[in-house]
Amino acid sequence: MSKPQDIVTKLLNNNRAWAEEVRIADPDFFERLKAQQSPEFLWIGCSDSRVPANQITGLMPGEVFVHRNVANLVPGEDMNSHSVIQYAVEALKVQHIIVCGHYGCGGVKAALHGDRLGLVDYWLTGVRELRDRESEALAAMPDDAMRHDRLCELNVIEQVRNLSNTLVVRRAWSSGQPLELHGWIYRVEDGLLHDLGMRSNSAEQAAKLCAAAREQTLKAH
């Protein structure tokens, strides 16, 4: 009787099958990929396993530079995310940065309810502060599910605002480098992305569009 396949071995076998499929469809794909990394997009998303950047946007390896963390944050003090942003903008010359949140985000939910989970509590400080700033509007919403949805949207808006204020992004804009910021949110239930309307290529435009997106989000109940 054969031994059941180890689940990790299955992943390695899946990889070989995938690589062979790619080679059959495009024999030169991996040689081109080896030569240079030149994505047009930086994706800043949540670590949630249900929101994989390449798959939900239909992009191949090499087409999107990805940074993921709990609740898709761009906090001012985080060297990890800011190093990724600097490398993407200054070395890779990406032309678009997408902050993508998702409905049902566990990190946002923990911040909304004040749950205590350990080290991640420190990471979620900015989301709790956002919740407190919008507490009156959130409290006026009819149910907890809507409050959770709206805080997920507000968090994306806040992170785009944070991104627009980073030195790297401001320096790119002031030098005339083509760079647009976007704020999207993903619904796991139907697999669809939604644009929150913050496509901006200047500090002034980003501030205006983030403020407008916030107002629109708070009216959506």
PAGU-702142 format. One record per residue (C-alpha): residue in one letter; x, y, z. Coordinates in steps of 0.5 Angstrom, whole numbers, padded with zeros to 4 digits, always signed. Layout:
aXYZ ...
***
This chain:
m+0000+0000+0000 s+0003+0007-0002 k+0004+0012+0003 p+0000+0018+0003 q+0004+0024+0000 d+0007+0029+0005 i+0003+0036+0004 v+0010+0039+0003 t+0012+0035-0002 k+0006+0036-0006 l+0007+0043-0006 l+0014+0042-0009 n+0011+0037-0014 n+0006+0043-0016 n+0011+0048-0017 r+0015+0043-0022 a+0008+0042-0025 w+0007+0049-0026 a+0014+0051-0028 e+0013+0046-0034 e+0006+0049-0036 v+0009+0056-0036 r+0015+0053-0040 i+0010+0050-0045 a+0006+0056-0046 d+0012+0060-0046 p+0019+0057-0047 d+0023+0064-0046 f+0019+0066-0040 f+0024+0064-0035 e+0030+0067-0038 r+0027+0073-0039 l+0025+0073-0032 k+0032+0072-0030 a+0034+0078-0034 q+0031+0083-0030 q+0026+0085-0025 s+0022+0091-0028 p+0015+0091-0025 e+0010+0097-0026 f+0006+0096-0020 l+0008+0096-0012 w+0002+0092-0009 i+0002+0094-0001 g-0004+0089+0001 c-0006+0085+0007 s-0002+0078+0009 d-0009+0074+0009 s-0008+0068+0005 r-0014+0069+0001 v-0012+0076-0002 p-0006+0074-0007 a-0004+0080-0011 n-0002+0076-0017 q-0008+0072-0018 i-0013+0077-0017 t-0010+0082-0022 g-0009+0076-0027 l-0001+0078-0027 m+0005+0074-0028 p+0011+0073-0024 g+0015+0079-0025 e+0009+0084-0026 v+0008+0086-0019 f+0013+0088-0013 v+0009+0086-0007 h+0009+0088+0000 r+0004+0085+0005 n+0003+0086+0013 v-0003+0085+0018 a-0008+0090+0015 n-0004+0093+0010 l-0001+0098+0014 v+0004+0104+0012 p+0006+0106+0019 g+0011+0112+0019 e+0016+0108+0024 d+0016+0102+0020 m+0023+0101+0017 n+0020+0094+0013 s+0015+0098+0009 h+0019+0104+0008 s+0025+0100+0005 v+0020+0096+0000 i+0017+0103-0002 q+0024+0106-0003 y+0027+0100-0007 a+0020+0100-0011 v+0020+0107-0013 e+0028+0109-0014 a+0031+0102-0016 l+0025+0099-0020 k+0021+0105-0022 v+0014+0103-0021 q+0009+0107-0024 h+0003+0105-0019 i+0003+0104-0012 i-0004+0100-0010 v-0006+0100-0003 c-0011+0094-0003 g-0015+0092+0004 h-0020+0087+0004 y-0027+0086+0007 g-0027+0082+0013 c-0020+0084+0015 g-0018+0080+0022 g-0013+0086+0024 v-0019+0091+0023 k-0024+0087+0026 a-0019+0086+0032 a-0018+0094+0033 l-0025+0095+0032 h-0027+0091+0038 g-0021+0093+0042 d-0019+0085+0042 r-0012+0084+0045 l-0008+0079+0041 g-0001+0080+0043 l+0005+0083+0039 v+0000+0085+0034 d-0003+0090+0038 y+0002+0094+0038 w+0002+0094+0030 l-0005+0095+0030 t-0004+0102+0034 g-0006+0106+0028 v-0012+0103+0026 r-0015+0103+0033 e-0013+0111+0033 l-0017+0111+0027 r-0023+0108+0030 d-0023+0113+0036 r-0022+0119+0031 e-0028+0116+0027 s-0032+0113+0033 e-0038+0118+0033 a-0039+0116+0025 l-0038+0109+0026 a-0043+0108+0032 a-0048+0111+0028 m-0048+0106+0023 p-0054+0100+0024 d-0050+0094+0025 d-0043+0091+0027 a-0042+0088+0020 m-0043+0095+0017 r-0038+0098+0022 h-0033+0093+0020 d-0034+0094+0013 r-0033+0102+0013 l-0027+0101+0018 c-0024+0097+0013 e-0025+0102+0007 l-0023+0108+0012 n-0016+0104+0013 v-0015+0104+0006 i-0016+0111+0005 e-0011+0112+0011 q-0006+0108+0009 v-0006+0112+0002 r-0006+0118+0006 n+0000+0116+0010 l+0004+0114+0003 s+0003+0120+0000 n+0006+0124+0006 t+0013+0119+0005 l+0019+0122+0003 v+0020+0117-0002 v+0014+0119-0006 r+0014+0126-0005 r+0021+0126-0008 a+0019+0122-0014 w+0013+0127-0015 s+0017+0133-0014 s+0023+0131-0019 g+0017+0129-0024 q+0018+0122-0024 p+0011+0118-0026 l+0008+0115-0020 e+0001+0114-0018 l-0003+0112-0012 h-0009+0108-0011 g-0013+0105-0006 w-0017+0099-0007 i-0021+0094-0003 y-0023+0087-0005 r-0029+0083-0003 v-0027+0075-0001 e-0034+0073-0003 d-0034+0075-0010 g-0027+0076-0012 l-0028+0083-0014 l-0023+0089-0013 h-0027+0096-0012 d-0023+0102-0013 l-0024+0107-0007 g-0023+0113-0012 m-0016+0116-0010 r-0012+0115-0016 s-0007+0121-0015 n+0000+0123-0018 s+0001+0129-0013 a+0001+0131-0006 e-0005+0136-0007 q-0009+0131-0011 a-0008+0126-0006 a-0010+0130+0000 k-0016+0132-0004 l-0018+0125-0006 c-0017+0122+0001 a-0022+0127+0004 a-0027+0126-0001 a-0026+0118-0001 r-0027+0119+0007 e-0033+0123+0006 q-0036+0118+0001 t-0035+0112+0006 l-0038+0115+0012 k-0044+0117+0008 a-0045+0109+0005 h-0050+0107+0010 
***
